Amino acid sequence: IDLTDDSGTSYPDSLYENFIKSAVSWVSHRLDIPIIPITVTEEKHDFMREEYRQYMWINLHKYPVIGVDEVKMVLPGEQVVTTFEDDWIHIDKESGQLQLLPGSGTTGLVQLSANIAQMSLIYGSNRLIPDVFRVTYTAGFETGEVPYIIKDLIGKIASFGPLNIAGD
């Protein structure tokens, strides 16, 4: 394939780079997964009493997850109830499912009970309190970890531009 313009000049590298960036963006949008790492700051999740008693499952909006920086409980009015210790945070990186499990010893269980008691005092028997959990994390693929099937798709989509310019 002749990848030159009408005067015989090779297409500049910037042309290919632009189509690759565009293809990455398109695939990321269509699959609804971040391919290039992004930081999500204080993503909000509801407090469900039944789920909290079962060590709170939180399904993060963006995945795969590279790492979780912080999980905290915040009451309406932005009063921070607690910031969970790192050893409480258990994440399935591929699915984006986060679970809060008390750390070792009885201190974690006491803190868990105290948090529920504080919520009960303020909100009574409400089962749902919106936007109580705030999660800050990094989502996307680490360098060199993008699956080959996604790389293949990006390559095919990126090739449309230069091949279209080259013509039939």
DAVEN-V869553 format. One record per residue. N is the residue number from 1. RES is the residue in one letter. OMEGA is omega in whole degrees, -180 to 180 (NA if undefined). NEAR is the number of other C-alpha atoms within 8 Angstrom. Layout:
BEGIN
n=N res=RES omega=OMEGA near=NEAR
n=N res=RES omega=OMEGA near=NEAR
END
This chain:
BEGIN
n=1 res=I omega=179 near=3
n=2 res=D omega=-179 near=4
n=3 res=L omega=177 near=9
n=4 res=T omega=177 near=10
n=5 res=D omega=-175 near=9
n=6 res=D omega=180 near=5
n=7 res=S omega=179 near=5
n=8 res=G omega=179 near=6
n=9 res=T omega=179 near=7
n=10 res=S omega=177 near=7
n=11 res=Y omega=180 near=8
n=12 res=P omega=178 near=6
n=13 res=D omega=-179 near=6
n=14 res=S omega=178 near=6
n=15 res=L omega=180 near=9
n=16 res=Y omega=180 near=10
n=17 res=E omega=180 near=8
n=18 res=N omega=-179 near=8
n=19 res=F omega=177 near=12
n=20 res=I omega=178 near=11
n=21 res=K omega=179 near=8
n=22 res=S omega=-180 near=9
n=23 res=A omega=177 near=12
n=24 res=V omega=180 near=10
n=25 res=S omega=-179 near=8
n=26 res=W omega=-179 near=8
n=27 res=V omega=179 near=11
n=28 res=S omega=180 near=11
n=29 res=H omega=-177 near=9
n=30 res=R omega=180 near=6
n=31 res=L omega=-178 near=6
n=32 res=D omega=173 near=8
n=33 res=I omega=177 near=10
n=34 res=P omega=177 near=14
n=35 res=I omega=175 near=9
n=36 res=I omega=-177 near=7
n=37 res=P omega=176 near=11
n=38 res=I omega=175 near=8
n=39 res=T omega=177 near=8
n=40 res=V omega=-175 near=10
n=41 res=T omega=175 near=7
n=42 res=E omega=173 near=7
n=43 res=E omega=-172 near=10
n=44 res=K omega=176 near=9
n=45 res=H omega=-176 near=10
n=46 res=D omega=171 near=10
n=47 res=F omega=173 near=13
n=48 res=M omega=-174 near=9
n=49 res=R omega=-178 near=9
n=50 res=E omega=-180 near=7
n=51 res=E omega=-180 near=10
n=52 res=Y omega=178 near=10
n=53 res=R omega=178 near=7
n=54 res=Q omega=177 near=7
n=55 res=Y omega=169 near=10
n=56 res=M omega=171 near=9
n=57 res=W omega=176 near=11
n=58 res=I omega=175 near=8
n=59 res=N omega=-179 near=7
n=60 res=L omega=-176 near=9
n=61 res=H omega=-177 near=5
n=62 res=K omega=178 near=11
n=63 res=Y omega=10 near=13
n=64 res=P omega=-178 near=13
n=65 res=V omega=176 near=16
n=66 res=I omega=180 near=12
n=67 res=G omega=178 near=8
n=68 res=V omega=-179 near=12
n=69 res=D omega=-175 near=8
n=70 res=E omega=171 near=11
n=71 res=V omega=179 near=12
n=72 res=K omega=174 near=12
n=73 res=M omega=-178 near=11
n=74 res=V omega=177 near=13
n=75 res=L omega=173 near=9
n=76 res=P omega=-172 near=7
n=77 res=G omega=175 near=4
n=78 res=E omega=175 near=6
n=79 res=Q omega=-180 near=7
n=80 res=V omega=178 near=9
n=81 res=V omega=179 near=9
n=82 res=T omega=169 near=8
n=83 res=T omega=-174 near=9
n=84 res=F omega=177 near=9
n=85 res=E omega=-179 near=7
n=86 res=D omega=-177 near=6
n=87 res=D omega=173 near=8
n=88 res=W omega=-170 near=11
n=89 res=I omega=178 near=13
n=90 res=H omega=-173 near=9
n=91 res=I omega=167 near=9
n=92 res=D omega=-171 near=9
n=93 res=K omega=-176 near=11
n=94 res=E omega=-177 near=7
n=95 res=S omega=-178 near=8
n=96 res=G omega=178 near=14
n=97 res=Q omega=-179 near=11
n=98 res=L omega=177 near=12
n=99 res=Q omega=179 near=12
n=100 res=L omega=178 near=10
n=101 res=L omega=-180 near=9
n=102 res=P omega=177 near=10
n=103 res=G omega=-176 near=9
n=104 res=S omega=177 near=6
n=105 res=G omega=-176 near=6
n=106 res=T omega=-179 near=6
n=107 res=T omega=180 near=8
n=108 res=G omega=180 near=10
n=109 res=L omega=177 near=9
n=110 res=V omega=180 near=8
n=111 res=Q omega=179 near=8
n=112 res=L omega=179 near=9
n=113 res=S omega=180 near=8
n=114 res=A omega=178 near=8
n=115 res=N omega=179 near=10
n=116 res=I omega=180 near=8
n=117 res=A omega=180 near=8
n=118 res=Q omega=179 near=8
n=119 res=M omega=-179 near=9
n=120 res=S omega=179 near=10
n=121 res=L omega=-176 near=7
n=122 res=I omega=-171 near=6
n=123 res=Y omega=176 near=7
n=124 res=G omega=-175 near=7
n=125 res=S omega=178 near=5
n=126 res=N omega=179 near=8
n=127 res=R omega=-174 near=8
n=128 res=L omega=171 near=8
n=129 res=I omega=-174 near=9
n=130 res=P omega=169 near=7
n=131 res=D omega=-178 near=11
n=132 res=V omega=-179 near=13
n=133 res=F omega=177 near=13
n=134 res=R omega=-176 near=14
n=135 res=V omega=174 near=14
n=136 res=T omega=-175 near=13
n=137 res=Y omega=176 near=13
n=138 res=T omega=180 near=13
n=139 res=A omega=180 near=15
n=140 res=G omega=179 near=15
n=141 res=F omega=175 near=14
n=142 res=E omega=-180 near=9
n=143 res=T omega=179 near=5
n=144 res=G omega=-176 near=5
n=145 res=E omega=178 near=6
n=146 res=V omega=-179 near=10
n=147 res=P omega=-177 near=6
n=148 res=Y omega=-179 near=6
n=149 res=I omega=178 near=6
n=150 res=I omega=176 near=8
n=151 res=K omega=-180 near=9
n=152 res=D omega=179 near=8
n=153 res=L omega=179 near=9
n=154 res=I omega=179 near=12
n=155 res=G omega=-180 near=10
n=156 res=K omega=-180 near=8
n=157 res=I omega=179 near=9
n=158 res=A omega=-178 near=13
n=159 res=S omega=-178 near=9
n=160 res=F omega=-176 near=8
n=161 res=G omega=-179 near=9
n=162 res=P omega=180 near=12
n=163 res=L omega=176 near=9
n=164 res=N omega=178 near=8
n=165 res=I omega=-179 near=6
n=166 res=A omega=177 near=11
n=167 res=G omega=-177 near=5
n=168 res=D omega=NA near=3
END
